[in-house]
Amino acid sequence: MTNAHGGWVEPANPATLPEPLRGLRVYLPNPMPVDARLPTGTHRNLAEAEHALGSLNESAERVADRSMLVLCGQIRDARSSGALAGHDADLVEALLFHLWAARAAGDDAAVAELLAKHPVGRFVLASAHGTARLAAGAPVDPRLLGEISAILTGSGPRDHDTGLRRHQGWFGGRTERDAYLLTVPPGEPLRRALAEWSAALRAPSPLSRVARIALSHLHLELVQPYPEANGHVARLASSLELVRTGLLRDQVLPMSHWLDAHRAEYHERVRAVVHGGPVHEWIDFFATGLRTEALAQVRMIDELAALHRAHLALAPRPLSLRRVAADLVTSPVLTHRTLVERYGITMKTATQVTGRLVRLGVLTSLEERVYNKVFVCRAVVRLLTTERPVERAARDQDAF
């Protein structure tokens, strides 16, 4: 049976499938379309999504250190994708503290080692790798996705072809019992489907950038090219495409937790497409998510600006105190050593500054120890990692 988007076939060796997957058919998607007739309402939704992304770009430009927004976007995506893969995402906040502390100390090797020890940490490393490769001019293609998949699964560098899955894949939920379709068989059909995705992504198209990214995401999910973590690969590819196409200057839009919050509708929209429903409903859903999350990020940046002003009001002088307080929204984790190196102050002054900020309730010491203390501005961390960044900064401060 075929429809406008693909067709269903019987699996080649159904008896070899795990019991929960027996009885399902294989869905073979058509090549990703480079054009589609969309209703007026969808065009309007796409335009609103692009406008919201533009607003996020403008807001992010006001942040002194956008790398912090990028890092937090990666971590929020990692939290959702880690949970999606069955890993304990609760460790992310502690990982975040140590990550920033290690970065503040300039120890990039320690950061990589720390992250690689944790499944969720590998999601952060994969995001950082994709961002760096994109900045170096690499396209979003099967080679880059293969590199990302290798990081996610903790395997070494591998060819993008040999890294493809070699078993029958499935789609539909967190476990095999949630599956509702089998994906493209391994081998030549899988290589061909991924090549078609890559070619369509580069082909000239009258579709808007948001529509193309929505279709690209859907196609990757239906192909499921890698042994595991395909959901995160698809999400990260979409995030990188937002930057590559110029919709965003930096990877500051954590889309994953919005998709997870709407997981039931997500699967409803996918099922509708594979059963021949209108593809514009999927595009509408995806565009709505981009618009909603972009506007939430704008609100978060406004909250950070309010918190920045509150810190300056609490610490007007001396100059050393004011400088540290002013930078907390982009450097929320610090040690005495990092203050000495960053601001050229003495260890005694650094100790006095952190002591004053702790008494003001701005900083909290992570551990009860005399030496090598790590301090965190929890209000900033909470704003940067919250699932719904809409609380007022003062309430965040009071909560700690």
C-alpha positions as CSV (number, residue, x, y, z in Angstrom):
1,M,0.0,0.0,0.0
2,T,1.3,3.4,-0.9
3,N,0.4,7.0,-0.3
4,A,1.7,10.5,-1.1
5,H,4.5,10.1,1.4
6,G,5.7,6.5,1.2
7,G,4.6,2.9,1.2
8,W,4.2,-0.2,3.4
9,V,5.8,-3.5,2.7
10,E,6.1,-6.7,4.7
11,P,9.4,-7.3,6.6
12,A,11.8,-9.8,4.9
13,N,12.3,-12.1,7.9
14,P,9.5,-11.4,10.4
15,A,10.4,-14.5,12.5
16,T,13.8,-13.0,13.4
17,L,12.2,-9.8,14.9
18,P,11.8,-9.4,18.6
19,E,8.3,-10.5,19.7
20,P,6.9,-7.0,20.2
21,L,7.8,-6.0,16.6
22,R,6.2,-9.0,14.9
23,G,3.1,-8.1,13.0
24,L,4.3,-4.6,12.1
25,R,5.0,-3.6,8.6
26,V,8.0,-1.7,7.2
27,Y,7.4,1.9,6.1
28,L,9.5,3.2,3.2
29,P,9.3,7.0,2.9
30,N,9.5,8.6,-0.4
31,P,12.4,11.0,-1.0
32,M,12.0,14.1,1.1
33,P,9.9,16.6,-1.0
34,V,11.6,19.9,-2.1
35,D,8.2,21.5,-2.8
36,A,4.7,21.1,-1.3
37,R,1.4,23.0,-1.7
38,L,0.7,24.5,1.7
39,P,-2.5,26.2,2.9
40,T,-2.5,29.9,3.8
41,G,-2.6,29.2,7.5
42,T,0.6,27.1,7.3
43,H,2.4,29.9,5.5
44,R,1.3,32.3,8.2
45,N,2.5,29.9,10.9
46,L,5.9,29.5,9.1
47,A,6.2,33.3,8.9
48,E,5.5,33.7,12.6
49,A,8.1,31.1,13.4
50,E,10.7,32.9,11.4
51,H,9.8,36.2,13.1
52,A,10.1,34.6,16.5
53,L,13.5,33.2,15.6
54,G,14.5,36.7,14.4
55,S,13.5,38.1,17.8
56,L,15.6,35.5,19.5
57,N,18.6,36.5,17.4
58,E,18.1,40.1,18.5
59,S,17.8,39.2,22.1
60,A,20.8,36.9,22.1
61,E,22.9,39.7,20.6
62,R,22.4,41.6,23.9
63,V,24.0,38.9,25.9
64,A,27.7,39.6,26.6
65,D,28.7,35.9,26.3
66,R,26.4,34.0,24.0
67,S,28.5,30.8,24.5
68,M,26.7,30.4,27.8
69,L,23.3,30.4,26.0
70,V,24.6,27.8,23.6
71,L,26.0,25.6,26.3
72,C,22.7,25.8,28.2
73,G,20.7,25.0,25.1
74,Q,22.9,21.9,24.6
75,I,22.4,20.9,28.2
76,R,18.6,21.3,28.1
77,D,18.5,19.3,24.9
78,A,20.8,16.7,26.5
79,R,18.4,16.4,29.5
80,S,15.5,15.6,27.3
81,S,17.4,13.3,24.9
82,G,19.0,11.5,27.8
83,A,15.6,10.8,29.4
84,L,14.4,9.7,25.9
85,A,17.2,7.2,25.8
86,G,16.4,6.0,29.3
87,H,19.3,7.6,31.0
88,D,19.1,9.5,34.3
89,A,18.9,13.1,33.3
90,D,18.8,14.3,36.9
91,L,22.6,14.3,36.9
92,V,22.7,17.2,34.4
93,E,22.5,20.0,37.0
94,A,25.5,18.6,38.9
95,L,27.3,18.0,35.6
96,L,26.6,21.6,34.7
97,F,28.2,22.9,37.8
98,H,31.3,20.9,37.3
99,L,31.4,21.6,33.7
100,W,31.4,25.4,34.2
101,A,33.9,25.1,37.0
102,A,36.3,23.1,34.8
103,R,35.8,25.5,31.9
104,A,36.4,28.5,34.2
105,A,39.7,26.8,35.2
106,G,40.6,26.5,31.5
107,D,40.8,22.7,31.7
108,D,39.1,21.6,28.4
109,A,40.5,18.1,28.8
110,A,38.9,17.7,32.2
111,V,35.6,18.8,30.7
112,A,35.7,16.3,27.9
113,E,36.7,13.5,30.3
114,L,34.0,14.4,32.7
115,L,31.3,14.5,30.0
116,A,32.4,11.3,28.3
117,K,31.9,9.3,31.6
118,H,28.1,10.0,31.5
119,P,25.6,9.0,28.8
120,V,23.9,12.4,29.1
121,G,27.3,14.1,29.0
122,R,27.9,12.5,25.6
123,F,24.8,14.3,24.3
124,V,26.5,17.6,25.3
125,L,29.7,16.6,23.6
126,A,27.8,15.6,20.4
127,S,26.1,19.0,20.3
128,A,29.4,20.8,20.8
129,H,31.0,18.7,18.1
130,G,28.2,19.5,15.6
131,T,28.4,23.2,16.4
132,A,32.2,23.3,16.0
133,R,32.1,21.4,12.7
134,L,29.4,23.7,11.3
135,A,31.5,26.7,12.3
136,A,34.4,25.2,10.4
137,G,32.2,25.0,7.2
138,A,31.0,21.4,7.3
139,P,27.6,20.8,5.8
140,V,24.8,19.0,7.7
141,D,25.2,15.7,5.9
142,P,25.5,12.0,6.6
143,R,29.2,12.3,7.4
144,L,28.5,14.8,10.2
145,L,25.5,12.9,11.4
146,G,27.7,9.7,11.6
147,E,30.3,11.6,13.7
148,I,27.5,12.8,16.0
149,S,26.1,9.2,16.3
150,A,29.6,7.9,17.1
151,I,29.9,10.3,20.0
152,L,26.4,9.6,21.3
153,T,27.1,5.8,21.4
154,G,30.6,6.2,22.9
155,S,32.3,4.5,19.9
156,G,35.4,5.7,18.1
157,P,35.7,7.6,14.8
158,R,34.0,5.7,12.0
159,D,33.0,6.0,8.4
160,H,29.6,7.4,8.0
161,D,28.5,4.4,6.0
162,T,29.8,1.7,8.3
163,G,28.3,3.5,11.2
164,L,24.7,2.9,9.9
165,R,22.6,0.4,11.8
166,R,22.8,-3.2,10.6
167,H,19.6,-4.5,12.1
168,Q,15.9,-3.8,11.5
169,G,14.9,-0.5,13.1
170,W,11.5,0.6,14.5
171,F,9.8,3.8,15.5
172,G,7.0,4.7,17.9
173,G,8.1,5.3,21.4
174,R,10.6,4.5,24.2
175,T,10.4,0.7,24.0
176,E,9.8,-1.9,21.3
177,R,6.3,-2.4,22.7
178,D,5.5,1.2,21.8
179,A,6.5,0.8,18.1
180,Y,4.0,1.3,15.4
181,L,6.1,0.8,12.3
182,L,9.4,-0.8,11.2
183,T,11.8,1.6,9.5
184,V,13.9,1.2,6.3
185,P,15.8,-2.1,6.2
186,P,19.5,-2.0,6.7
187,G,22.0,-2.2,3.8
188,E,21.4,-0.6,0.5
189,P,17.8,0.6,1.2
190,L,19.1,2.5,4.2
191,R,22.1,4.0,2.4
192,R,19.8,5.1,-0.4
193,A,17.3,6.7,1.9
194,L,19.9,8.7,3.7
195,A,21.5,9.8,0.5
196,E,18.1,11.0,-0.7
197,W,17.7,13.0,2.5
198,S,21.0,14.6,2.0
199,A,20.3,15.4,-1.7
200,A,16.9,16.9,-0.9
201,L,18.4,19.1,1.8
202,R,20.8,20.7,-0.8
203,A,18.3,20.9,-3.6
204,P,16.8,24.3,-4.6
205,S,13.4,24.7,-3.2
206,P,10.6,27.3,-3.0
207,L,9.7,26.1,0.5
208,S,10.6,28.3,3.5
209,R,13.6,27.3,5.6
210,V,11.4,26.3,8.6
211,A,9.3,24.1,6.4
212,R,12.4,22.4,5.0
213,I,13.8,21.8,8.4
214,A,10.5,20.3,9.6
215,L,10.5,17.9,6.6
216,S,14.1,17.0,7.2
217,H,13.4,16.2,10.8
218,L,10.5,14.0,9.9
219,H,12.4,12.1,7.2
220,L,15.3,11.3,9.6
221,E,12.9,10.0,12.2
222,L,11.3,7.8,9.6
223,V,14.6,6.5,8.3
224,Q,16.2,5.9,11.8
225,P,19.7,5.4,10.2
226,Y,21.8,4.7,13.3
227,P,21.9,1.9,15.9
228,E,20.6,4.2,18.7
229,A,19.9,7.8,19.7
230,N,18.2,8.5,16.4
231,G,15.8,11.0,18.0
232,H,18.7,13.1,19.3
233,V,20.4,12.9,15.9
234,A,17.3,14.2,14.2
235,R,16.9,17.0,16.8
236,L,20.5,18.0,16.6
237,A,20.4,18.0,12.8
238,S,17.4,20.4,13.0
239,S,19.2,22.6,15.5
240,L,22.3,22.8,13.3
241,E,20.2,23.5,10.2
242,L,18.6,26.5,12.0
243,V,22.2,28.0,12.2
244,R,23.4,26.8,8.8
245,T,20.4,28.4,7.0
246,G,20.8,31.7,8.9
247,L,17.6,31.5,10.9
248,L,19.8,31.7,14.1
249,R,23.3,32.9,14.6
250,D,24.0,30.5,17.4
251,Q,22.6,27.2,18.7
252,V,20.5,28.9,21.3
253,L,17.1,27.1,20.8
254,P,16.7,23.9,22.9
255,M,13.8,22.3,20.9
256,S,14.0,18.9,22.6
257,H,12.0,19.6,25.8
258,W,9.2,21.2,23.8
259,L,9.0,18.1,21.6
260,D,9.0,15.9,24.7
261,A,6.3,18.0,26.4
262,H,4.2,17.3,23.3
263,R,5.3,13.7,22.7
264,A,1.8,12.4,22.2
265,E,1.0,14.9,19.5
266,Y,4.4,14.4,18.0
267,H,3.6,10.7,17.4
268,E,0.1,11.5,16.4
269,R,1.4,13.9,13.6
270,V,4.0,11.3,12.4
271,R,1.4,8.5,12.3
272,A,-1.0,10.8,10.4
273,V,1.7,11.4,7.7
274,V,2.7,7.7,7.3
275,H,-1.0,6.8,6.9
276,G,-1.4,9.4,4.1
277,G,-2.5,12.5,6.0
278,P,-1.6,16.0,5.0
279,V,2.0,16.8,5.6
280,H,1.2,20.5,6.3
281,E,-0.2,19.4,9.7
282,W,3.3,18.1,10.6
283,I,4.9,21.3,9.4
284,D,2.4,23.4,11.4
285,F,3.2,21.4,14.5
286,F,6.9,21.8,14.1
287,A,6.7,25.5,13.3
288,T,4.5,26.1,16.4
289,G,7.2,24.4,18.5
290,L,10.0,26.6,17.1
291,R,7.9,29.8,17.6
292,T,6.9,28.8,21.2
293,E,10.4,27.9,22.2
294,A,12.0,30.9,20.6
295,L,9.7,33.3,22.5
296,A,10.4,31.4,25.7
297,Q,14.1,32.0,25.1
298,V,13.5,35.7,24.6
299,R,11.7,35.8,27.9
300,M,14.5,34.0,29.6
301,I,17.0,36.5,28.2
302,D,14.9,39.3,29.6
303,E,14.9,37.5,33.0
304,L,18.7,37.4,32.8
305,A,18.9,41.1,32.1
306,A,16.6,41.8,35.1
307,L,18.8,39.6,37.3
308,H,21.9,41.4,36.1
309,R,20.4,44.7,37.2
310,A,19.4,43.2,40.5
311,H,22.9,42.0,41.1
312,L,24.4,45.4,40.4
313,A,21.9,47.1,42.7
314,L,22.9,44.7,45.5
315,A,26.7,45.2,44.9
316,P,27.3,48.8,43.9
317,R,30.8,48.9,45.3
318,P,33.7,48.3,45.7
319,L,34.7,47.9,42.0
320,S,35.9,44.3,42.4
321,L,32.6,43.2,43.9
322,R,30.6,45.1,41.2
323,R,32.6,43.5,38.4
324,V,32.1,40.0,39.6
325,A,28.4,40.6,40.3
326,A,27.9,42.0,36.8
327,D,29.4,38.9,35.2
328,L,27.4,36.3,37.0
329,V,24.7,36.0,34.4
330,T,27.4,34.7,31.9
331,S,29.7,33.1,34.5
332,P,27.5,31.7,37.2
333,V,30.0,29.1,38.5
334,L,33.4,30.3,39.9
335,T,36.2,29.6,42.3
336,H,38.7,31.9,44.0
337,R,41.3,30.9,41.5
338,T,39.2,31.9,38.5
339,L,38.5,35.3,40.0
340,V,42.2,35.9,40.6
341,E,43.0,34.9,37.0
342,R,40.0,36.7,35.4
343,Y,40.1,40.0,37.2
344,G,43.7,40.3,38.3
345,I,42.8,40.6,42.0
346,T,44.5,39.0,45.0
347,M,43.3,35.8,46.6
348,K,42.4,37.8,49.7
349,T,40.2,40.1,47.6
350,A,38.6,37.1,45.8
351,T,37.8,35.6,49.2
352,Q,36.2,38.8,50.4
353,V,34.1,39.1,47.2
354,T,32.7,35.6,47.4
355,G,32.1,36.0,51.1
356,R,30.1,39.2,50.5
357,L,28.1,37.7,47.7
358,V,27.3,34.6,49.8
359,R,26.0,36.9,52.6
360,L,23.9,38.8,50.1
361,G,22.3,35.5,49.0
362,V,23.7,35.8,45.5
363,L,26.2,33.0,45.6
364,T,26.0,29.6,47.3
365,S,29.0,27.3,48.1
366,L,28.6,23.9,46.5
367,E,30.6,22.1,49.1
368,E,31.3,22.6,52.7
369,R,35.1,22.7,52.5
370,V,37.7,25.3,53.5
371,Y,39.9,25.2,50.3
372,N,39.1,25.0,46.6
373,K,35.5,26.0,47.1
374,V,33.2,26.2,44.1
375,F,30.5,28.9,44.2
376,V,27.3,29.0,42.1
377,C,24.8,31.7,41.4
378,R,21.8,29.4,41.5
379,A,19.3,32.0,40.3
380,V,21.2,32.2,37.0
381,V,21.6,28.5,36.7
382,R,17.9,28.0,37.3
383,L,17.0,30.5,34.6
384,L,19.4,28.9,32.1
385,T,18.3,25.4,32.7
386,T,14.6,25.7,33.6
387,E,12.0,23.8,31.6
388,R,9.7,26.8,31.5
389,P,11.8,30.0,31.9
390,V,8.9,32.4,32.8
391,E,9.4,33.1,36.6
392,R,10.5,36.5,37.7
393,A,14.2,36.8,38.5
394,A,13.4,38.0,42.1
395,R,11.3,34.8,42.7
396,D,14.2,32.7,41.5
397,Q,16.6,34.5,43.8
398,D,14.2,34.0,46.8
399,A,13.8,30.3,46.1
400,F,17.4,29.8,47.1
